[in-house]
Amino acid sequence: MIRVVLADDHTILRDGVKALLDEEPDLQTVGEANHGRELLDLLADTSADVVVMDIHMPVMDGFATVTELRTLHPEVRILILSMLDHENYVNRMLEAGALGYVLKSADISEISFGIRMVAAGRPFICTHLGLSLLQRIMQSSTSLSAYQTGNAGSSQRPNDLSKRELEVLKLIAEGLTNAEIADKLFTSKRTVETHRQNIIEKTQAKNTAALIKFAVSNGLLE
């Protein structure tokens, strides 16, 4: 069971996310906080595996909270859940110590998958951000070359993946959520998540953007 703490100053949003996460058999919301200071106080007495937190919060915002959280509770993984999609915010939060970044507009299946990924110690960004990052990478040949050099997954071949994994990868690259992929392939969301995790392991891709680039580089979107 993955123990989750939610930190956001919007009670309605927290209630909504909590209700949806509590429907997942392997996720349990063990605490809630309105801001960073309240979150740190809560974690002093509550054990958690993953903190799902916003950036803009009163008293102590996300930037200060992540920095202090990494010092006081380095074992806790951090997933940012924000409406801010600018690259600067994403980079700052990841550099501060967050392991994942998901937009509030993301499907709950992608949020829950992100929680599972960061709980396992793996970086994660949502599909929308991955597509935006890929677009910037593809616009610069220099950046693309550097990205290829630094990404071990680019050396993998499409035939390293099963037929179903290739189907899932193509749909990920098209921007579909796990739930949408499940509907399209007439399978369960959990099965899609398993395929997605297997793809990540086989390609050694660090995030969704790397998976999408792998699909583009190997002509899977044609």
Residue frames as a rotation matrix with the C-alpha (Angstrom) as fourth column:
MET 1
0.571 0.821 0.000 0.00
0.821 -0.571 0.000 0.00
0.000 0.000 -1.000 0.00
ILE 2
-0.484 -0.702 0.522 1.36
0.697 -0.670 -0.254 3.41
0.528 0.241 0.814 -1.01
ARG 3
0.165 0.501 -0.850 0.67
0.910 -0.409 -0.064 6.03
-0.380 -0.763 -0.523 1.67
VAL 4
-0.320 -0.176 0.931 -0.10
0.739 -0.661 0.129 9.44
0.593 0.729 0.341 0.20
VAL 5
-0.152 0.261 -0.953 -0.31
0.702 -0.650 -0.290 12.91
-0.696 -0.713 -0.085 1.75
LEU 6
0.153 0.308 0.939 -2.03
0.897 -0.442 -0.001 15.72
0.415 0.842 -0.344 -0.17
ALA 7
-0.296 -0.281 -0.913 -0.91
0.658 -0.753 0.018 19.34
-0.692 -0.595 0.408 0.20
ASP 8
-0.620 0.215 0.755 -3.03
0.576 -0.528 0.624 22.03
0.532 0.822 0.203 -1.48
ASP 9
-0.947 0.227 -0.228 -4.81
0.025 -0.654 -0.756 25.10
-0.321 -0.721 0.614 -0.14
HIS 10
-0.420 0.851 -0.315 -7.94
-0.842 -0.236 0.485 24.33
0.338 0.469 0.816 -2.18
THR 11
-0.531 0.238 0.813 -10.07
-0.551 0.632 -0.545 22.03
-0.643 -0.738 -0.204 -0.03
ILE 12
0.565 0.819 -0.099 -12.43
-0.581 0.310 -0.753 21.13
-0.586 0.483 0.651 -2.85
LEU 13
0.367 -0.513 -0.776 -9.55
-0.777 0.290 -0.559 19.98
0.511 0.808 -0.292 -5.03
ARG 14
-0.690 -0.647 0.325 -8.04
-0.713 0.528 -0.461 17.93
0.126 -0.550 -0.826 -2.21
ASP 15
-0.156 0.726 0.670 -11.39
-0.549 0.500 -0.669 16.29
-0.821 -0.472 0.321 -1.50
GLY 16
0.722 0.465 -0.512 -11.80
-0.662 0.253 -0.705 15.43
-0.199 0.848 0.491 -5.16
VAL 17
-0.005 -0.826 -0.564 -8.33
-0.762 0.369 -0.533 13.96
0.648 0.426 -0.631 -5.55
LYS 18
-0.693 -0.235 0.682 -8.65
-0.688 0.500 -0.527 12.05
-0.217 -0.834 -0.508 -2.27
ALA 19
0.254 0.892 0.374 -11.98
-0.606 0.448 -0.658 10.53
-0.754 -0.059 0.654 -3.31
LEU 20
0.751 0.005 -0.661 -10.52
-0.623 0.338 -0.705 9.36
0.220 0.941 0.257 -6.62
LEU 21
-0.282 -0.943 -0.177 -7.27
-0.749 0.332 -0.574 8.04
0.600 -0.029 -0.800 -5.14
ASP 22
-0.481 0.142 0.865 -9.13
-0.744 0.456 -0.488 6.13
-0.464 -0.878 -0.114 -2.44
GLU 23
0.695 0.715 -0.078 -10.79
-0.626 0.548 -0.554 4.11
-0.353 0.434 0.829 -5.20
GLU 24
0.258 -0.709 -0.656 -7.36
-0.623 0.397 -0.674 2.73
0.739 0.582 -0.339 -6.11
PRO 25
0.902 0.239 -0.360 -6.66
0.054 0.765 0.642 -0.50
0.429 -0.598 0.677 -4.17
ASP 26
0.263 -0.897 -0.355 -2.95
0.908 0.354 -0.222 0.21
0.325 -0.264 0.908 -3.68
LEU 27
-0.572 -0.428 0.700 -3.19
0.238 -0.903 -0.358 3.92
0.785 -0.038 0.618 -2.74
GLN 28
0.259 0.632 -0.730 -4.20
0.928 0.047 0.370 5.32
0.268 -0.774 -0.574 0.66
THR 29
0.041 -0.176 0.983 -4.51
-0.006 -0.984 -0.176 8.98
0.999 0.002 -0.041 1.60
VAL 30
0.029 -0.129 -0.991 -3.10
0.902 0.431 -0.030 9.23
0.431 -0.893 0.129 5.13
GLY 31
-0.131 -0.077 -0.988 -3.12
0.714 -0.699 -0.040 13.01
-0.688 -0.711 0.147 5.57
GLU 32
0.356 0.280 0.892 -3.94
0.823 -0.545 -0.158 16.42
0.442 0.790 -0.424 4.14
ALA 33
-0.257 -0.487 -0.835 -2.38
0.758 -0.637 0.138 19.86
-0.599 -0.597 0.533 4.52
ASN 34
0.792 0.606 -0.074 -3.31
0.477 -0.689 -0.546 23.40
-0.382 0.397 -0.835 3.45
HIS 35
0.809 -0.587 -0.020 0.27
-0.506 -0.679 -0.531 24.60
0.299 0.440 -0.847 3.01
GLY 36
0.210 -0.844 -0.494 3.90
-0.125 0.478 -0.869 23.60
0.970 0.244 -0.005 3.33
ARG 37
-0.576 -0.451 0.682 4.32
-0.686 -0.186 -0.703 24.34
0.444 -0.873 -0.202 7.02
GLU 38
0.258 0.764 0.591 1.25
-0.919 0.383 -0.093 22.30
-0.297 -0.520 0.801 7.89
LEU 39
0.775 -0.033 -0.631 2.58
-0.345 0.814 -0.467 19.50
0.529 0.580 0.620 5.70
LEU 40
-0.238 -0.959 -0.152 5.92
-0.253 0.213 -0.944 19.39
0.938 -0.186 -0.293 7.50
ASP 41
-0.460 0.169 0.871 4.17
-0.888 -0.080 -0.454 19.41
-0.007 -0.982 0.187 10.88
LEU 42
0.624 0.782 0.020 1.96
-0.776 0.622 -0.101 16.56
-0.091 0.048 0.995 9.72
LEU 43
0.564 -0.459 -0.687 4.88
-0.215 0.721 -0.658 14.46
0.797 0.519 0.308 8.53
ALA 44
-0.409 -0.698 0.588 6.50
-0.765 -0.090 -0.638 14.74
0.498 -0.710 -0.497 11.95
ASP 45
-0.434 0.346 0.832 3.86
-0.662 0.504 -0.555 12.29
-0.611 -0.791 0.011 13.21
THR 46
0.649 0.740 0.178 2.62
-0.359 0.504 -0.786 10.63
-0.671 0.446 0.592 10.01
SER 47
-0.429 -0.796 0.428 4.49
0.024 0.463 0.886 8.14
-0.903 0.390 -0.180 7.85
ALA 48
0.700 0.632 -0.333 4.07
-0.297 -0.168 -0.940 8.67
-0.650 0.757 0.070 4.13
ASP 49
0.075 -0.638 0.766 5.58
0.713 0.572 0.406 7.31
-0.697 0.515 0.498 0.94
VAL 50
-0.521 -0.169 0.837 4.53
0.797 -0.446 0.407 10.07
0.304 0.879 0.367 -1.46
VAL 51
-0.267 0.436 -0.859 3.55
0.360 -0.782 -0.509 13.70
-0.894 -0.445 0.052 -1.04
VAL 52
-0.219 0.304 0.927 1.34
0.946 -0.166 0.278 15.12
0.238 0.938 -0.251 -3.78
MET 53
-0.034 0.085 -0.996 1.59
0.678 -0.730 -0.085 18.88
-0.734 -0.678 -0.032 -3.52
ASP 54
0.811 0.340 0.477 0.80
0.574 -0.624 -0.530 22.16
0.118 0.703 -0.701 -5.24
ILE 55
-0.280 -0.924 0.260 3.30
0.834 -0.368 -0.412 24.97
0.476 0.101 0.873 -5.81
HIS 56
-0.575 0.131 0.807 1.33
-0.199 -0.980 0.017 28.10
0.793 -0.151 0.590 -4.96
MET 57
0.245 0.597 -0.764 0.32
0.736 0.399 0.548 27.74
0.632 -0.696 -0.342 -1.30
PRO 58
0.644 0.015 0.765 0.12
-0.333 -0.895 0.298 30.28
0.689 -0.446 -0.572 1.56
VAL 59
0.880 -0.323 0.349 2.53
-0.341 0.084 0.936 30.38
-0.332 -0.943 -0.036 4.54
MET 60
-0.220 -0.956 0.194 5.10
-0.394 0.269 0.879 28.16
-0.893 0.117 -0.436 2.80
ASP 61
0.486 0.449 -0.749 4.99
-0.843 0.015 -0.538 27.63
-0.230 0.893 0.386 -0.97
GLY 62
0.998 0.028 0.051 6.04
-0.012 0.957 -0.291 24.58
-0.057 0.290 0.955 -2.94
PHE 63
0.452 -0.892 0.016 9.61
-0.105 -0.071 -0.992 25.69
0.886 0.447 -0.126 -3.62
ALA 64
-0.206 -0.511 0.834 10.45
-0.880 -0.276 -0.387 26.23
0.428 -0.814 -0.393 0.05
THR 65
0.538 0.526 0.659 8.51
-0.775 0.616 0.141 23.13
-0.332 -0.586 0.739 1.08
VAL 66
0.935 -0.211 -0.286 10.31
0.004 0.810 -0.587 20.77
0.355 0.547 0.758 -1.31
THR 67
0.070 -0.979 0.193 13.71
-0.335 -0.205 -0.919 22.05
0.939 -0.001 -0.343 -0.19
GLU 68
-0.270 -0.131 0.954 12.92
-0.958 -0.060 -0.280 21.54
0.094 -0.990 -0.110 3.50
LEU 69
0.733 0.625 0.269 11.11
-0.638 0.769 -0.047 18.28
-0.236 -0.137 0.962 2.88
ARG 70
0.683 -0.544 -0.487 14.14
-0.075 0.610 -0.788 16.79
0.726 0.575 0.376 1.15
THR 71
-0.354 -0.841 0.408 16.25
-0.522 -0.185 -0.833 17.70
0.776 -0.508 -0.373 4.17
LEU 72
-0.326 0.300 0.897 13.86
-0.930 0.067 -0.361 16.51
-0.169 -0.952 0.257 6.90
HIS 73
0.299 0.527 0.795 12.29
-0.303 0.843 -0.445 13.53
-0.905 -0.108 0.412 5.14
PRO 74
-0.395 -0.567 -0.723 14.56
-0.842 -0.091 0.531 12.40
-0.367 0.819 -0.441 2.29
GLU 75
-0.890 0.063 0.452 12.75
0.128 0.985 0.115 9.05
-0.438 0.160 -0.884 2.11
VAL 76
0.098 0.994 -0.049 9.48
0.337 -0.079 -0.938 10.68
-0.936 0.076 -0.343 1.05
ARG 77
-0.653 -0.258 0.712 8.95
0.744 -0.045 0.666 11.02
-0.139 0.965 0.221 -2.70
ILE 78
-0.333 0.486 -0.808 7.42
0.029 -0.851 -0.524 14.22
-0.943 -0.198 0.269 -4.07
LEU 79
-0.474 0.302 0.827 4.96
0.881 0.161 0.445 14.54
0.001 0.939 -0.343 -6.94
ILE 80
-0.845 0.171 -0.507 3.99
-0.092 -0.980 -0.177 18.09
-0.528 -0.103 0.843 -7.94
LEU 81
-0.264 0.838 0.477 0.33
0.961 0.269 0.060 18.53
-0.078 0.474 -0.877 -8.92
SER 82
-0.449 -0.057 -0.892 -0.04
0.221 -0.974 -0.050 22.01
-0.866 -0.220 0.450 -10.39
MET 83
0.692 0.674 0.259 -1.84
0.486 -0.169 -0.858 24.03
-0.535 0.719 -0.444 -13.03
LEU 84
0.505 -0.603 -0.617 1.48
-0.606 -0.757 0.243 25.72
-0.614 0.251 -0.748 -13.93
ASP 85
0.818 -0.113 0.565 2.85
0.386 0.836 -0.391 24.22
-0.427 0.538 0.727 -17.13
HIS 86
0.808 -0.575 -0.128 5.76
-0.537 -0.628 -0.563 26.54
0.244 0.524 -0.816 -17.87
GLU 87
0.534 -0.673 -0.512 9.10
0.299 0.716 -0.631 24.81
0.791 0.183 0.584 -18.27
ASN 88
-0.317 -0.698 0.642 10.71
-0.384 -0.524 -0.760 27.07
0.867 -0.487 -0.102 -15.65
TYR 89
0.232 0.485 0.843 8.36
-0.970 0.051 0.237 25.83
0.072 -0.873 0.482 -12.95
VAL 90
0.960 0.126 -0.250 8.89
-0.143 0.988 -0.052 22.21
0.241 0.086 0.967 -13.94
ASN 91
0.236 -0.959 -0.156 12.68
0.231 0.211 -0.950 22.56
0.944 0.188 0.272 -13.96
ARG 92
-0.287 -0.348 0.892 12.80
-0.678 -0.584 -0.446 24.44
0.677 -0.733 -0.068 -10.66
MET 93
0.525 0.569 0.633 10.67
-0.851 0.384 0.359 21.87
-0.039 -0.727 0.685 -8.85
LEU 94
0.923 -0.225 -0.312 12.61
0.132 0.947 -0.292 18.90
0.361 0.228 0.904 -10.23
GLU 95
-0.008 -0.982 0.191 15.92
0.073 -0.191 -0.979 20.57
0.997 0.006 0.074 -9.42
ALA 96
-0.079 0.049 0.996 14.68
-0.888 -0.458 -0.047 21.28
0.454 -0.888 0.079 -5.89
GLY 97
-0.845 -0.350 0.405 14.04
-0.506 0.767 -0.394 17.59
-0.173 -0.538 -0.825 -5.34
ALA 98
0.245 0.954 0.173 10.59
-0.702 0.297 -0.647 16.70
-0.668 0.037 0.743 -6.66
LEU 99
-0.630 -0.490 0.603 10.59
-0.033 0.792 0.610 13.40
-0.776 0.364 -0.515 -8.54
GLY 100
-0.528 0.501 0.686 7.52
0.848 0.362 0.388 14.01
-0.054 0.786 -0.616 -10.66
TYR 101
-0.783 0.302 -0.543 5.31
-0.231 -0.953 -0.197 16.74
-0.577 -0.029 0.816 -12.11
VAL 102
-0.582 0.695 0.422 1.68
0.813 0.484 0.324 16.36
0.021 0.532 -0.847 -13.20
LEU 103
-0.883 0.345 0.317 -0.78
-0.253 -0.920 0.298 19.02
0.395 0.183 0.900 -14.33
LYS 104
-0.687 0.685 0.244 -4.10
-0.247 0.096 -0.964 19.34
-0.684 -0.722 0.104 -12.54
SER 105
0.103 0.725 -0.681 -5.79
-0.954 -0.123 -0.275 18.90
-0.283 0.677 0.679 -15.90
ALA 106
-0.736 -0.472 -0.485 -4.40
-0.600 0.786 0.146 15.35
0.313 0.399 -0.862 -16.16
ASP 107
0.288 0.798 -0.529 -6.64
-0.411 0.602 0.685 12.31
0.865 0.020 0.501 -15.99
ILE 108
0.565 -0.032 0.824 -6.83
-0.818 0.109 0.565 10.69
-0.108 -0.994 0.035 -12.55
SER 109
0.963 -0.234 0.136 -5.32
0.248 0.964 -0.094 7.53
-0.109 0.125 0.986 -14.06
GLU 110
0.375 -0.869 0.322 -2.22
0.327 -0.201 -0.923 9.51
0.868 0.451 0.208 -15.02
ILE 111
0.230 -0.246 0.942 -2.03
-0.788 -0.614 0.032 11.08
0.571 -0.750 -0.335 -11.56
SER 112
0.795 0.115 0.595 -2.29
-0.502 0.675 0.541 7.70
-0.340 -0.729 0.594 -9.85
PHE 113
0.830 -0.552 0.083 0.26
0.498 0.664 -0.558 6.23
0.253 0.505 0.825 -12.26
GLY 114
0.253 -0.738 0.625 2.58
-0.172 -0.670 -0.722 9.14
0.952 0.076 -0.297 -11.47
ILE 115
0.483 -0.016 0.875 2.23
-0.872 -0.101 0.479 8.40
0.081 -0.995 -0.063 -7.77
ARG 116
0.942 -0.111 0.318 3.17
0.048 0.978 0.201 4.78
-0.334 -0.174 0.926 -8.34
MET 117
0.629 -0.741 0.236 6.16
0.430 0.080 -0.899 5.75
0.647 0.667 0.369 -10.46
VAL 118
0.106 -0.629 0.770 7.65
-0.530 -0.691 -0.491 8.22
0.842 -0.356 -0.406 -7.97
ALA 119
0.702 0.177 0.689 6.89
-0.697 0.364 0.617 5.82
-0.142 -0.914 0.379 -5.10
ALA 120
0.892 -0.390 0.230 9.14
0.421 0.901 -0.106 3.35
-0.166 0.192 0.967 -6.93
GLY 121
0.209 -0.857 -0.471 11.83
0.246 -0.420 0.874 6.03
-0.946 -0.298 0.124 -7.19
ARG 122
-0.371 -0.293 0.881 11.31
0.900 0.121 0.420 6.76
-0.230 0.948 0.219 -10.88
PRO 123
-0.816 0.044 -0.576 11.01
-0.081 -0.996 0.038 10.23
-0.572 0.077 0.817 -12.42
PHE 124
-0.321 0.773 0.548 7.67
0.925 0.380 0.005 11.07
-0.204 0.509 -0.836 -14.02
ILE 125
-0.781 0.279 -0.558 6.11
-0.277 -0.957 -0.089 13.92
-0.559 0.085 0.825 -15.96
CYS 126
0.098 0.938 0.332 2.62
0.093 0.324 -0.942 13.87
-0.991 0.123 -0.055 -17.43
THR 127
0.015 -0.046 0.999 1.91
0.909 0.416 0.005 13.35
-0.416 0.908 0.048 -21.12
HIS 128
0.894 0.386 0.228 1.03
0.446 -0.812 -0.375 17.00
0.040 0.437 -0.898 -21.84
LEU 129
0.672 -0.713 -0.200 4.38
-0.480 -0.625 0.616 18.22
-0.565 -0.318 -0.762 -20.49
GLY 130
-0.057 -0.700 0.712 6.16
0.265 0.677 0.687 15.40
-0.963 0.228 0.147 -22.28
LEU 131
0.387 0.291 0.875 4.66
0.908 0.045 -0.417 16.44
-0.161 0.956 -0.247 -25.61
SER 132
1.000 -0.018 -0.018 5.60
-0.019 -0.996 -0.088 20.07
-0.016 0.088 -0.996 -25.02
LEU 133
0.347 -0.933 0.092 9.15
-0.382 -0.051 0.923 19.09
-0.856 -0.356 -0.374 -24.12
LEU 134
-0.009 -0.321 0.947 9.44
0.663 0.707 0.246 16.89
-0.749 0.630 0.207 -27.18
GLN 135
0.780 0.375 0.502 8.28
0.626 -0.490 -0.607 19.72
0.018 0.787 -0.616 -29.43
ARG 136
0.840 -0.524 -0.142 11.01
-0.470 -0.833 0.292 21.99
-0.271 -0.178 -0.946 -28.10
ILE 137
0.078 -0.843 0.531 13.60
-0.101 0.524 0.846 19.23
-0.992 -0.120 -0.044 -28.49
MET 138
0.168 0.063 0.984 12.60
0.839 0.515 -0.176 18.54
-0.518 0.855 0.033 -32.09
GLN 139
0.966 0.239 0.100 12.83
0.257 -0.839 -0.480 22.24
-0.031 0.489 -0.872 -32.94
SER 140
0.553 -0.833 -0.018 16.52
-0.813 -0.545 0.205 22.32
-0.180 -0.099 -0.979 -32.13
SER 141
0.742 -0.305 -0.597 18.86
-0.138 0.802 -0.581 19.89
0.656 0.513 0.553 -33.87
THR 142
-0.336 -0.912 0.235 21.58
-0.417 -0.080 -0.905 20.67
0.845 -0.402 -0.354 -31.35
SER 143
-0.248 0.335 0.909 19.33
-0.959 0.048 -0.279 19.96
-0.137 -0.941 0.310 -28.41
LEU 144
0.792 0.589 -0.158 18.05
-0.609 0.778 -0.154 16.82
0.032 0.218 0.975 -30.09
SER 145
0.316 -0.762 -0.566 21.57
-0.166 0.543 -0.823 15.52
0.934 0.353 0.045 -30.60
ALA 146
-0.623 -0.541 0.566 22.45
-0.609 -0.119 -0.784 16.18
0.491 -0.833 -0.255 -26.97
TYR 147
0.144 0.777 0.612 19.24
-0.962 0.256 -0.098 14.53
-0.233 -0.575 0.785 -25.87
GLN 148
0.804 0.134 -0.580 20.00
-0.386 0.859 -0.336 11.41
0.453 0.494 0.742 -27.94
THR 149
-0.154 -0.964 -0.217 23.47
-0.232 0.249 -0.940 11.20
0.960 -0.095 -0.262 -26.46
GLY 150
-0.717 -0.167 0.677 22.21
-0.662 -0.143 -0.736 11.45
0.220 -0.976 -0.007 -22.90
ASN 151
0.211 0.901 0.378 19.24
-0.937 0.296 -0.184 9.10
-0.278 -0.316 0.907 -23.27
ALA 152
-0.719 -0.550 0.425 20.09
-0.466 0.835 0.293 5.42
-0.516 0.013 -0.856 -23.01
GLY 153
0.044 0.853 0.520 16.63
0.081 0.516 -0.853 4.50
-0.996 0.079 -0.046 -24.25
SER 154
0.512 0.175 -0.841 17.42
-0.723 -0.440 -0.532 5.86
-0.464 0.880 -0.098 -27.73
SER 155
-0.529 -0.777 -0.340 19.79
-0.846 0.453 0.280 2.93
-0.064 0.436 -0.898 -28.31
GLN 156
-0.459 0.450 0.766 16.98
-0.058 0.845 -0.531 0.43
-0.887 -0.288 -0.362 -27.84
ARG 157
-0.969 0.145 -0.201 15.23
-0.191 0.080 0.978 -1.07
0.158 0.986 -0.050 -30.85
PRO 158
-0.192 0.978 0.084 11.46
-0.974 -0.201 0.109 -1.27
0.123 -0.061 0.990 -31.43
ASN 159
0.251 0.319 -0.914 11.70
-0.371 0.904 0.214 -5.05
0.894 0.285 0.345 -31.74
ASP 160
-0.866 -0.481 -0.136 12.84
-0.018 0.302 -0.953 -5.20
0.500 -0.823 -0.270 -28.12
LEU 161
-0.635 0.725 0.268 9.20
-0.647 -0.309 -0.697 -4.49
-0.422 -0.616 0.665 -27.29
SER 162
-0.624 0.519 0.585 6.25
0.522 0.833 -0.182 -6.83
-0.582 0.191 -0.790 -27.69
LYS 163
-0.624 0.464 0.629 3.53
0.583 -0.260 0.770 -6.09
0.521 0.847 -0.108 -30.22
ARG 164
0.457 0.858 -0.235 1.17
0.793 -0.273 0.545 -4.92
0.403 -0.436 -0.805 -27.49
GLU 165
0.142 -0.495 -0.857 3.88
0.709 -0.553 0.437 -2.75
-0.691 -0.670 0.272 -25.89
LEU 166
-0.859 -0.432 0.276 4.48
0.489 -0.529 0.694 -1.10
-0.154 0.730 0.665 -29.26
GLU 167
-0.141 0.899 0.414 0.74
0.677 -0.217 0.703 -0.41
0.722 0.379 -0.579 -29.55
VAL 168
0.606 0.342 -0.718 0.71
0.789 -0.371 0.489 1.15
-0.099 -0.863 -0.495 -26.08
LEU 169
-0.324 -0.828 -0.457 3.83
0.653 -0.545 0.526 3.20
-0.685 -0.128 0.717 -26.83
LYS 170
-0.749 0.083 0.658 2.30
0.570 -0.427 0.702 4.57
0.339 0.901 0.272 -30.02
LEU 171
0.297 0.948 0.111 -0.85
0.667 -0.289 0.687 5.61
0.684 -0.130 -0.718 -28.17
ILE 172
0.354 -0.293 -0.888 1.21
0.787 -0.420 0.452 7.25
-0.505 -0.859 0.082 -25.40
ALA 173
-0.698 -0.716 0.005 3.05
0.572 -0.554 0.605 9.22
-0.430 0.425 0.796 -28.07
GLU 174
-0.470 0.615 0.633 -0.30
0.555 -0.352 0.754 10.32
0.686 0.706 -0.176 -29.49
GLY 175
-0.758 0.054 0.650 -1.12
-0.396 -0.831 -0.392 11.88
0.518 -0.554 0.651 -26.14
LEU 176
0.251 0.910 -0.328 -3.67
-0.203 0.381 0.902 9.37
0.946 -0.160 0.280 -24.84
THR 177
-0.059 -0.177 0.982 -4.03
-0.994 -0.083 -0.075 8.79
0.095 -0.981 -0.171 -21.11
ASN 178
-0.939 -0.303 0.164 -3.82
-0.329 0.929 -0.171 5.32
-0.101 -0.215 -0.972 -19.56
ALA 179
-0.308 0.909 0.281 -7.61
-0.024 0.288 -0.957 5.17
-0.951 -0.302 -0.066 -19.29
GLU 180
0.416 0.448 -0.791 -8.06
-0.746 -0.330 -0.579 6.18
-0.521 0.831 0.197 -22.94
ILE 181
-0.464 -0.660 -0.590 -5.50
-0.859 0.498 0.118 3.61
0.216 0.562 -0.799 -24.05
ALA 182
-0.848 0.200 0.490 -7.31
-0.108 0.841 -0.530 0.94
-0.518 -0.503 -0.692 -22.04
ASP 183
0.170 0.981 -0.096 -10.60
-0.241 -0.053 -0.969 1.80
-0.955 0.188 0.227 -23.74
LYS 184
0.292 -0.107 -0.950 -9.00
-0.941 -0.211 -0.266 1.79
-0.172 0.972 -0.162 -27.18
LEU 185
-0.575 -0.632 -0.520 -7.30
-0.694 0.713 -0.099 -1.58
0.433 0.304 -0.848 -26.65
PHE 186
0.436 0.871 -0.226 -10.26
-0.539 0.454 0.709 -3.10
0.721 -0.187 0.667 -24.79
THR 187
-0.116 -0.518 -0.847 -8.21
0.570 0.664 -0.484 -3.88
0.814 -0.539 0.219 -21.72
SER 188
0.704 0.385 -0.597 -7.95
0.706 -0.281 0.651 -2.64
0.082 -0.879 -0.469 -18.13
LYS 189
0.822 -0.396 0.409 -6.21
-0.361 -0.918 -0.163 0.52
0.440 -0.013 -0.898 -16.97
ARG 190
0.599 -0.611 0.517 -3.97
-0.497 0.223 0.839 -1.54
-0.628 -0.760 -0.170 -14.68
THR 191
0.536 -0.387 0.750 -2.85
0.652 0.755 -0.076 -3.69
-0.537 0.530 0.657 -17.63
VAL 192
0.757 -0.247 0.605 -1.93
0.357 -0.619 -0.700 -0.54
0.547 0.746 -0.380 -19.55
GLU 193
0.763 -0.487 0.426 0.05
-0.646 -0.609 0.461 0.72
0.035 -0.626 -0.779 -16.56
THR 194
0.527 -0.566 0.634 1.93
0.030 0.758 0.651 -2.59
-0.850 -0.324 0.416 -16.47
HIS 195
0.583 -0.293 0.758 2.73
0.812 0.222 -0.539 -2.32
-0.010 0.930 0.367 -20.18
ARG 196
0.829 -0.238 0.507 3.84
-0.083 -0.947 -0.309 1.28
0.553 0.214 -0.805 -19.70
GLN 197
0.669 -0.605 0.431 6.16
-0.596 -0.092 0.798 0.33
-0.443 -0.791 -0.422 -16.86
ASN 198
0.475 -0.481 0.737 7.63
0.485 0.842 0.237 -2.53
-0.735 0.245 0.633 -18.93
ILE 199
0.722 -0.175 0.669 8.22
0.587 -0.355 -0.727 -0.12
0.365 0.918 -0.154 -21.82
ILE 200
0.824 -0.405 0.397 10.03
-0.510 -0.835 0.205 2.30
0.248 -0.371 -0.895 -19.51
GLU 201
0.534 -0.630 0.564 12.22
-0.301 0.481 0.823 -0.49
-0.790 -0.610 0.068 -18.17
LYS 202
0.479 -0.322 0.816 13.07
0.723 0.672 -0.160 -1.86
-0.497 0.667 0.555 -21.63
THR 203
0.611 -0.207 0.764 13.82
0.550 -0.583 -0.598 1.52
0.569 0.786 -0.243 -23.21
GLN 204
-0.205 -0.651 -0.731 15.43
0.975 -0.197 -0.098 2.96
-0.081 -0.733 0.676 -20.07
ALA 205
-0.206 0.241 0.948 13.49
0.352 -0.886 0.302 6.13
0.913 0.396 0.098 -20.79
LYS 206
-0.909 -0.259 -0.326 13.36
0.391 -0.261 -0.883 8.50
0.143 -0.930 0.339 -17.83
ASN 207
-0.526 0.760 -0.382 9.97
-0.094 -0.499 -0.862 10.05
-0.845 -0.417 0.334 -18.54
THR 208
0.404 0.816 0.414 7.09
0.413 0.241 -0.878 10.38
-0.816 0.526 -0.240 -20.98
ALA 209
0.653 -0.210 -0.728 9.03
-0.608 -0.718 -0.339 12.79
-0.451 0.664 -0.596 -23.19
ALA 210
-0.460 -0.888 0.014 11.76
-0.745 0.395 0.537 10.20
-0.483 0.237 -0.843 -23.67
LEU 211
-0.340 0.434 0.835 9.17
0.327 0.886 -0.328 7.55
-0.882 0.161 -0.443 -24.54
ILE 212
0.727 0.662 -0.181 7.58
0.115 -0.377 -0.919 9.86
-0.677 0.647 -0.350 -27.12
LYS 213
0.283 -0.716 -0.638 10.97
-0.880 -0.459 0.125 10.67
-0.383 0.526 -0.760 -28.63
PHE 214
-0.617 -0.478 0.626 11.70
-0.276 0.876 0.396 6.97
-0.737 0.072 -0.672 -28.87
ALA 215
0.165 0.791 0.589 8.47
0.510 0.442 -0.738 6.49
-0.844 0.422 -0.331 -30.83
VAL 216
0.822 0.115 -0.558 9.30
-0.315 -0.724 -0.613 9.41
-0.475 0.680 -0.559 -33.14
SER 217
-0.058 -0.969 -0.238 12.90
-0.864 -0.070 0.498 8.28
-0.500 0.235 -0.834 -33.71
ASN 218
-0.768 -0.235 0.595 11.75
-0.058 0.952 0.300 4.79
-0.637 0.196 -0.745 -34.67
GLY 219
-0.862 0.385 -0.331 8.98
-0.439 -0.236 0.867 5.91
0.256 0.892 0.372 -37.01
LEU 220
-0.828 0.542 -0.144 6.18
0.554 0.748 -0.367 4.54
-0.091 -0.383 -0.919 -34.85
LEU 221
-0.297 0.733 -0.612 3.94
0.110 -0.611 -0.784 7.54
-0.949 -0.300 0.101 -35.48
GLU 222
-0.853 -0.063 -0.519 3.76
-0.485 -0.277 0.830 7.12
-0.196 0.959 0.205 -39.22
